[in-house]
């Protein structure tokens, strides 16, 4: 499939990029690595008149530390993030998530962490060729009035399948955004609208520039687990990230995030709270926590990624247990 016609823009400075976005508005799309956007353009799911490439904006690349946090530029490659010794040792959930995305060639040459966070939601009934879709009435995401994933629904039930967003959700990350009205920094969950048709809260004239992650305290660790049909290339059909902080063999803080089950990463506060104050060897507390994961996650999922809701919901508990066991073993 060929790309539709468009005009290519490659600004050298952030200010020039913002001018382009302000001028062209919704007719312009930001191009990072293109692993998500270019495929959607070939499928005629997205046909912008202008593509604004971030290729020449070196200021958006790199990993640096300071003031109790690590800052990752949005254009930093997936391979560079996963290869960072600091990320590998202090942020294992992020390291594992970056390694799981696509193939090595995509991680090194195309995929960026910012692009992974800003990818579109997906659905088996939407992410198809124009010819395939021509045999059906348009769904909500395509401007229609129906949802093929959940019949008679008045909204889109596409699924957000970013590995990076799920991992960063338990790491208390924030994202820095710059636009024509200035700069702002928001918690990562606030980047997502939970609206399938428009999953991001970014304005048309805004660019995600950096990801800010607090450096974990001593006695902390994290882990990320995912399930997909193939070990490489495929998007996850379910994923789980956990963070845990212990003190004297007691869990003082736990976080759980579930990906590929809804229109945004699901932060499971109630399930994670069951572990607070429990011994690291309390098997019953762990059973209660991961069991709660399954109950909460199933309410948001639909059959639109190639596997049933029942199977994916049960696997949430399995992956959560494996992730916690790995994180606690790393601390010990």
Secondary structure per residue as TSV (DSSP state, phi and psi in degrees):
chain	resnum	aa	ss	phi	psi
A	1	X	-	360.0	136.7
A	2	X	-	-91.6	154.0
A	3	X	-	-74.2	146.3
A	4	X	-	-70.5	165.4
A	5	X	-	-70.5	142.2
A	6	X	-	-157.5	164.4
A	7	X	E	-102.2	130.5
A	8	X	E	-93.8	128.2
A	9	X	E	-118.3	132.8
A	10	X	-	-134.9	80.9
A	11	X	-	-68.0	153.1
A	12	X	S	-98.0	-14.9
A	13	X	S	-134.6	154.4
A	14	X	H	-58.5	-41.1
A	15	X	H	-59.2	-41.1
A	16	X	H	-65.0	-39.0
A	17	X	H	-62.6	-42.5
A	18	X	H	-65.8	-35.3
A	19	X	H	-63.2	-43.3
A	20	X	H	-60.8	-46.1
A	21	X	H	-63.8	-39.5
A	22	X	H	-66.6	-36.1
A	23	X	H	-73.4	-45.3
A	24	X	H	-96.8	-16.2
A	25	X	G	55.8	-131.6
A	26	X	G	-68.2	-13.2
A	27	X	G	-83.2	1.3
A	28	X	E	-119.4	139.2
A	29	X	E	-124.3	146.0
A	30	X	E	-84.4	130.9
A	31	X	E	-109.4	113.2
A	32	X	S	-93.1	-94.7
A	33	X	S	-92.5	-25.6
A	34	X	-	87.7	4.5
A	35	X	T	-66.9	-25.1
A	36	X	T	-100.7	-49.6
A	37	X	H	-63.6	-46.4
A	38	X	H	-66.6	-34.7
A	39	X	H	-65.4	-43.4
A	40	X	H	-65.0	-33.4
A	41	X	H	-67.7	-39.7
A	42	X	H	-64.6	-32.5
A	43	X	T	-81.9	0.3
A	44	X	T	61.7	29.3
A	45	X	S	-83.6	-19.4
A	46	X	-	-147.9	125.8
A	47	X	-	-133.7	68.6
A	48	X	-	-70.3	148.8
A	49	X	S	-77.5	-23.8
A	50	X	E	-134.0	139.7
A	51	X	E	-115.7	122.0
A	52	X	E	-101.3	106.9
A	53	X	E	-83.4	138.3
A	54	X	-	-94.5	10.3
A	55	X	T	-55.5	-39.4
A	56	X	T	-92.8	5.3
A	57	X	-	-95.5	76.9
A	58	X	G	-61.3	-21.3
A	59	X	G	-64.3	-17.2
A	60	X	G	-92.0	8.4
A	61	X	-	-113.9	151.6
A	62	X	-	114.2	164.3
A	63	X	E	-127.1	127.3
A	64	X	E	-139.8	157.5
A	65	X	E	-122.0	151.1
A	66	X	E	164.7	149.7
A	67	X	T	57.0	37.3
A	68	X	T	75.8	17.9
A	69	X	E	-147.2	162.6
A	70	X	E	-112.0	136.0
A	71	X	E	-116.8	127.0
A	72	X	E	-117.1	123.6
A	73	X	E	-65.5	143.6
A	74	X	T	-63.0	-27.5
A	75	X	T	-91.1	7.0
A	76	X	-	-67.0	133.9
A	77	X	B	-67.6	154.8
A	78	X	H	-59.5	-39.5
A	79	X	H	-64.6	-39.5
A	80	X	H	-66.5	-37.2
A	81	X	H	-67.1	-48.4
A	82	X	H	-68.0	-26.3
A	83	X	H	-83.3	-11.9
A	84	X	-	-64.2	124.8
A	85	X	H	-58.8	-37.2
A	86	X	H	-64.9	-46.2
A	87	X	H	-62.2	-43.0
A	88	X	H	-61.5	-40.7
A	89	X	H	-88.2	-38.8
A	90	X	H	-101.4	-23.4
A	91	X	-	-128.9	60.3
A	92	X	H	-58.4	-32.0
A	93	X	H	-62.4	-42.2
A	94	X	H	-67.7	-41.5
A	95	X	H	-58.4	-46.7
A	96	X	H	-66.3	-37.6
A	97	X	H	-65.9	-44.0
A	98	X	H	-64.1	-38.5
A	99	X	H	-68.0	-22.7
A	100	X	H	-87.1	-8.3
A	101	X	S	-87.1	122.2
A	102	X	S	60.5	-154.5
A	103	X	-	-105.1	163.8
A	104	X	H	-53.1	-37.8
A	105	X	H	-64.8	-37.2
A	106	X	H	-68.6	-42.8
A	107	X	H	-60.9	-36.7
A	108	X	H	-86.9	-39.6
A	109	X	H	-109.6	-20.0
A	110	X	T	-124.4	-52.9
A	111	X	-	-71.0	138.6
A	112	X	B	-124.2	156.1
A	113	X	H	-67.6	-37.3
A	114	X	H	-65.7	-40.7
A	115	X	H	-63.1	-37.2
A	116	X	H	-65.5	-37.9
A	117	X	H	-71.2	-28.9
A	118	X	T	-102.8	15.2
A	119	X	-	-67.4	161.0
A	120	X	-	-82.1	161.6
A	121	X	-	-70.8	160.2
A	122	X	B	-131.2	158.2
A	123	X	-	-159.8	140.3
A	124	X	T	-58.9	-28.3
A	125	X	T	-90.5	-8.0
A	126	X	T	-110.6	-45.2
A	127	X	S	-80.2	67.0
A	128	X	S	-133.1	171.2
A	129	X	-	-68.3	160.9
A	130	X	H	-60.3	-36.7
A	131	X	H	-63.9	-44.8
A	132	X	H	-61.8	-44.2
A	133	X	H	-71.2	-21.5
A	134	X	T	-65.4	-18.1
A	135	X	T	-86.0	-0.7
A	136	X	S	-129.1	155.0
A	137	X	-	-67.0	147.8
A	138	X	-	-63.2	142.7
A	139	X	B	-86.4	179.5
A	140	X	G	-56.2	-42.8
A	141	X	G	-68.1	-24.9
A	142	X	G	-96.9	12.4
A	143	X	T	94.6	7.2
A	144	X	S	-94.7	-158.3
A	145	X	S	-127.8	23.3
A	146	X	B	-139.9	159.9
A	147	X	-	-126.6	116.0
A	148	X	S	-77.2	-20.0
A	149	X	S	-76.6	-33.3
A	150	X	S	-138.0	99.9
A	151	X	T	-57.5	144.2
A	152	X	T	66.6	13.6
A	153	X	-	-81.1	145.3
A	154	X	S	-92.9	12.5
A	155	X	S	-147.7	167.8
A	156	X	-	-79.5	135.5
A	157	X	-	-117.2	40.2
A	158	X	-	-70.7	166.0
A	159	X	B	-118.8	137.5
A	160	X	-	-93.5	120.3
A	161	X	-	-118.8	29.3
A	162	X	-	-74.0	125.1
A	163	X	H	-69.4	-44.9
A	164	X	H	-62.1	-40.8
A	165	X	H	-64.2	-39.0
A	166	X	H	-65.3	-45.7
A	167	X	H	-64.8	-44.7
A	168	X	H	-69.6	-21.9
A	169	X	H	-63.9	-31.9
A	170	X	T	-89.8	-7.3
A	171	X	T	-97.0	9.9
A	172	X	T	60.2	37.4
A	173	X	-	-75.6	153.8
A	174	X	E	-125.5	157.7
A	175	X	E	-121.2	140.0
A	176	X	E	-96.8	134.5
A	177	X	E	-129.8	138.0
A	178	X	E	-123.8	140.3
A	179	X	E	-147.8	-175.0
A	180	X	T	-65.2	-21.3
A	181	X	T	-94.8	2.9
A	182	X	E	121.6	-161.5
A	183	X	E	-108.5	153.5
A	184	X	E	-151.9	154.1
A	185	X	E	-127.5	129.0
A	186	X	E	-132.0	153.7
A	187	X	E	-59.4	144.0
A	188	X	G	-52.2	-43.7
A	189	X	G	-56.8	-28.2
A	190	X	G	-73.6	-8.4
A	191	X	G	-72.7	-18.5
A	192	X	B	-110.9	131.4
A	193	X	-	-85.6	-17.7
A	194	X	-	63.1	20.1
A	195	X	-	-106.5	117.5
A	196	X	S	-58.7	-39.0
A	197	X	T	-67.2	-34.4
A	198	X	T	-137.5	81.9
A	199	X	-	-71.8	-16.4
A	200	X	B	-106.2	149.8
A	201	X	-	-92.4	3.8
A	202	X	-	-63.7	139.0
A	203	X	-	-78.1	159.3
A	204	X	T	-57.9	-24.1
A	205	X	T	-105.3	24.2
A	206	X	E	-116.4	150.7
A	207	X	E	-128.3	133.0
A	208	X	E	-76.5	123.6
A	209	X	E	-107.2	-38.7
A	210	X	E	-146.8	157.0
A	211	X	E	-116.5	126.7
A	212	X	E	-108.9	123.6
A	213	X	E	-125.3	122.0
A	214	X	E	-62.1	140.8
A	215	X	-	-71.8	123.6
A	216	X	-	-62.2	149.3
A	217	X	-	-73.1	165.5
A	218	X	T	-61.5	144.9
A	219	X	T	82.6	16.1
A	220	X	E	-114.5	153.3
A	221	X	E	-159.5	172.6
A	222	X	E	-149.6	167.5
A	223	X	E	-157.7	153.7
A	224	X	E	-133.3	131.2
A	225	X	E	-130.0	142.6
A	226	X	E	-142.2	161.8
A	227	X	E	-129.1	130.6
A	228	X	-	-145.0	167.1
A	229	X	S	-71.4	-33.1
A	230	X	S	-124.8	154.1
A	231	X	S	-71.1	-21.2
A	232	X	S	-133.4	159.5
A	233	X	S	77.5	-48.0
A	234	X	S	-65.8	147.6
A	235	X	-	-73.2	154.4
A	236	X	-	-70.5	147.5
A	237	X	S	-94.3	-15.3
A	238	X	E	-165.3	144.8
A	239	X	E	-148.2	155.0
A	240	X	E	-140.9	134.3
A	241	X	E	-121.9	142.1
A	242	X	E	-133.2	153.1
A	243	X	E	-132.1	141.2
A	244	X	E	-145.2	137.5
A	245	X	E	-124.0	129.0
A	246	X	E	-120.5	159.3
A	247	X	E	-148.2	118.4
A	248	X	T	54.0	48.0
A	249	X	T	65.8	21.0
A	250	X	E	-122.4	135.4
A	251	X	E	-76.9	117.2
A	252	X	E	-96.2	-24.8
A	253	X	E	-154.6	135.7
A	254	X	E	-139.5	144.5
A	255	X	E	-136.8	145.3
A	256	X	E	-135.5	133.2
A	257	X	E	-130.1	139.5
A	258	X	E	-117.1	131.5
A	259	X	E	-114.3	163.4
A	260	X	S	62.3	26.5
A	261	X	S	-122.7	-9.0
A	262	X	S	-154.6	-167.2
A	263	X	S	-82.1	-1.7
A	264	X	S	-161.1	163.6
A	265	X	-	-57.7	139.4
A	266	X	E	-97.6	120.9
A	267	X	E	-95.2	114.1
A	268	X	-	-97.3	80.7
A	269	X	H	-66.9	-42.6
A	270	X	H	-65.9	-43.6
A	271	X	H	-65.2	-45.1
A	272	X	H	-65.2	-33.9
A	273	X	H	-63.3	-22.8
A	274	X	T	-65.2	-18.0
A	275	X	T	-92.9	-17.4
A	276	X	T	-63.0	128.7
A	277	X	T	83.4	1.3
A	278	X	-	-93.7	154.0
A	279	X	B	-67.9	148.6
A	280	X	T	-66.4	-14.3
A	281	X	T	-104.6	9.3
A	282	X	-	-78.9	96.1
A	283	X	H	-66.9	-35.0
A	284	X	H	-66.4	-40.6
A	285	X	H	-63.0	-39.4
A	286	X	H	-65.5	-41.6
A	287	X	H	-60.5	-43.4
A	288	X	H	-63.8	-41.0
A	289	X	H	-67.9	-49.5
A	290	X	H	-72.0	-28.4
A	291	X	H	-66.6	-36.1
A	292	X	H	-66.4	-33.5
A	293	X	H	-55.1	-49.2
A	294	X	H	-60.8	-42.9
A	295	X	H	-63.2	-42.3
A	296	X	H	-76.7	-40.1
A	297	X	H	-67.9	-34.3
A	298	X	T	-64.9	-23.8
A	299	X	T	-70.5	-20.1
A	300	X	T	-101.8	-10.3
A	301	X	-	-93.5	152.0
A	302	X	-	-135.9	164.6
A	303	X	S	-82.6	78.1
A	304	X	-	-136.5	15.4
A	305	X	S	-126.1	10.2
A	306	X	S	96.3	5.9
A	307	X	S	-142.9	150.9
A	308	X	-	-70.4	155.5
A	309	X	H	-62.8	-40.4
A	310	X	H	-60.9	-46.4
A	311	X	H	-63.9	-47.4
A	312	X	H	-64.1	-38.6
A	313	X	H	-64.7	-41.5
A	314	X	H	-65.9	-34.7
A	315	X	H	-72.4	-21.1
A	316	X	H	-58.1	-46.1
A	317	X	H	-64.1	-40.9
A	318	X	H	-63.4	-47.9
A	319	X	H	-67.1	-37.7
A	320	X	H	-63.4	-42.9
A	321	X	H	-62.7	-45.5
A	322	X	H	-61.5	-40.9
A	323	X	H	-65.6	-43.6
A	324	X	H	-65.0	-42.7
A	325	X	H	-60.7	-40.6
A	326	X	H	-67.8	-44.3
A	327	X	H	-64.4	-42.7
A	328	X	H	-67.7	-36.4
A	329	X	H	-66.0	-35.7
A	330	X	H	-65.0	-39.6
A	331	X	H	-64.7	-43.6
A	332	X	-	-68.6	360.0
